[in-house]
Amino acid sequence: MLDHAANAGTDRIALLVRRLLAKRAIERPLGRDDSLAEAGLSSLDIVNLMLAVEAEFGLKIPHREMTPANFRSIARIDALVRALSGQA
């Protein structure tokens, strides 16, 4: 059950990322550990992604956690969401 919940979170994050990439007309496969910057997301896109993650998961991301490292990849965002949700 835990694996299913973890996958569901990852899938939700991946969907948010794909939506941002689609707005920039970028279509490419993206793995969990792929760099979002290298995929084509700008720093403004990453800020929008932070806001979308907060809304999607009902979280408030503390300023200390709003770092490029935490938003480098889908896997890193998933780890952050899990930690903030008490699931890590």
N, C-alpha and C positions, 0 to 999 in steps of 0.2 A: 504494500500500500504506500509506503514512504517513497519508493522509487517512482510510482505512478504520480504522486503529488509533486515530486521534484521535476519529473518530465513535463507535467502540466504547467508549472511555473516557467520552465525553459521555453516551452512552446508559446506561452503568452508573451514573453520577452522577445522571442524571435519574430512574432507577428508584429510587434511594435516597431522593431528594427526594419522589417521588410516594408512596412508602410512608409517609414521615413525614406528608405532607399527608393521606393516607387515614386515619391514626390519629387525626387531628384532624377527620375527616369533612369535609375540604375537597376539593372536586373542581372544578378549573378548569384551563384550558389554561395551560401555563407554557413560555415561550420560554427560550432559552439565556441571554439577558441580563436577564430579568425579575428584580426584587428578590424574594429569598426571604422577607424580612420582610414585604413588602407582600402576598405570596402567602398569608401567614398563619402562617409559622413563628416560634415564640418563640425567645428566647435559649437556653432549655433545649433546644429542638429543634435549634438550630444546634450546640450542644455534642454532642448525640447524633449529628448528621450528621457532625461531625468524627471521632467514634469509628467510625462506620460506614464512612467513607471510608478511614480507616487500616486497618480490617479487610478491606475489599473489595479494596484495592490493595496490601496488605502493606507499608504505609508507617508511619513514625513522623513525625508532623508536629511540627517543632520549635516551642517556645513562641513564638518570634519571628514565626512564620508563622500563629499562631492569632489572626488579627485579623478584625474584622468585614468589612473590605474583601476579604479572601481568601475569605470565605464569603457574599458578597453575592448571587452568582448562580451558576448552573450553569457558565457560561463561566469565571468567576473560579476556581471550585473545579477545573475541568478544567485551567486554566493552572497552578495550584498543583501538582496531581498530576503533570502533565507535567514541571514544573521539578524536583520532588523525585525523579522517576523518571529524570531525565537525558534527557528527550525534548524539552525546550524548545529 
